[in-house]
Amino acid sequence: MDVISLVNNTTKIVKYLAIFLVFVGLLQSQGLTKLHDAMKSLCTDAISLLAVAIVLMIVLAAVVYAGGQVMGAETRARATVWATAMLTGAIIGAILYILVPWLIAQIVGSTNYDPSNPCDFKIQ
């Protein structure tokens, strides 16, 4: 018997069971309004963090690319790859910036999602 795989499988099961128990406890003890407030807070925090990360990655990509242009050929090539990776990360962050509020609104069960005010969703 492989003890390491047994421990890993047990750890996965316990992790998901703990998440389920926390979720059930949240619903029973504090009600759905607290869950709705927590999801709204998660949405607000996520889009504010993503906005800062997107701008920071674009600026750092420009700095790395410009810095690499004054170096040797090998460093220039590496800087170009790093800058491209940062721009790709910024594009993925922008996609998440759009999708995360909509996804949270769908999880909460909001019927009136407004893209101009993404984290102000209401449940019925």
C-alpha positions in Angstrom: 0.0 0.0 0.0 1.3 3.4 -1.0 1.1 5.5 2.2 1.9 8.8 0.4 -1.0 8.5 -2.0 -3.3 7.5 0.8 -2.4 10.6 2.8 -2.8 12.8 -0.3 -6.2 11.4 -1.1 -7.3 11.8 2.6 -6.1 15.4 2.6 -8.1 16.2 -0.5 -11.3 14.7 1.0 -10.8 16.5 4.3 -10.2 19.8 2.6 -13.4 19.6 0.6 -15.3 18.4 3.6 -14.1 21.4 5.6 -15.1 23.8 2.9 -18.5 22.2 2.8 -18.9 22.4 6.5 -17.9 26.1 6.7 -20.4 26.9 3.9 -23.2 25.0 5.7 -22.3 26.7 9.0 -22.3 30.1 7.3 -25.8 29.5 5.9 -27.3 28.2 9.1 -25.8 30.7 11.6 -25.8 34.0 9.8 -28.2 33.6 7.0 -28.1 34.4 3.3 -27.7 38.1 3.8 -24.2 37.6 5.3 -23.3 35.4 2.4 -24.6 38.0 0.0 -22.5 40.7 1.7 -19.4 38.5 1.7 -19.8 37.8 -2.1 -20.3 41.6 -2.7 -17.1 42.3 -0.7 -15.3 39.5 -2.7 -16.4 41.1 -5.9 -15.2 44.6 -4.9 -11.9 43.3 -3.6 -11.3 41.2 -6.7 -11.9 44.0 -9.2 -9.9 46.5 -7.3 -7.0 44.1 -7.0 -7.2 43.2 -10.7 -7.3 46.8 -11.7 -4.0 47.5 -9.9 -2.4 44.3 -11.1 -3.3 45.1 -14.8 -1.8 48.6 -14.7 1.3 47.4 -12.8 1.9 44.6 -15.2 1.7 46.9 -18.2 4.1 49.4 -16.7 6.5 46.8 -15.6 6.4 45.2 -19.1 7.3 48.5 -20.6 10.2 49.1 -18.2 11.6 45.6 -18.7 11.3 45.8 -22.5 13.0 49.3 -22.5 15.7 48.1 -20.1 16.4 45.1 -22.2 16.9 47.1 -25.3 20.0 48.8 -23.9 21.6 45.5 -22.9 23.3 42.7 -24.9 21.5 40.4 -27.3 20.8 37.6 -24.9 19.4 39.9 -22.2 17.4 41.7 -24.9 15.8 38.4 -25.9 15.0 37.5 -22.3 13.6 40.9 -21.6 11.3 40.7 -24.7 10.0 37.3 -23.5 9.4 38.6 -20.0 7.6 41.7 -21.3 5.4 39.6 -23.6 4.6 37.3 -20.6 3.6 40.4 -18.5 1.4 41.7 -21.3 -0.3 38.3 -21.6 -0.9 38.3 -17.9 -2.4 41.8 -18.1 -4.8 40.6 -20.9 -5.8 37.6 -18.8 -6.3 39.9 -15.9 -8.5 42.2 -18.0 -10.6 39.2 -19.0 -11.0 38.2 -15.4 -11.8 41.8 -14.5 -14.9 41.5 -16.8 -15.9 37.9 -15.9 -15.4 37.8 -12.1 -18.3 40.2 -11.2 -20.6 38.5 -13.7 -19.7 35.0 -12.3 -20.2 36.1 -8.7 -23.6 37.6 -9.6 -24.6 34.3 -11.2 -23.5 32.3 -8.2 -25.4 34.6 -5.8 -28.5 34.4 -8.1 -28.8 38.0 -9.1 -31.2 38.7 -11.9 -30.3 42.3 -12.5 -26.6 42.4 -13.4 -25.5 45.9 -14.5 -22.0 46.1 -16.2 -21.7 49.8 -15.3 -21.9 49.0 -11.6 -20.7 45.3 -11.5 -20.6 44.7 -7.8 -24.0 46.1 -7.0 -26.2 43.0 -7.5 -29.3 42.2 -5.5 -30.9 38.9 -4.8 -34.7 38.4 -4.7 
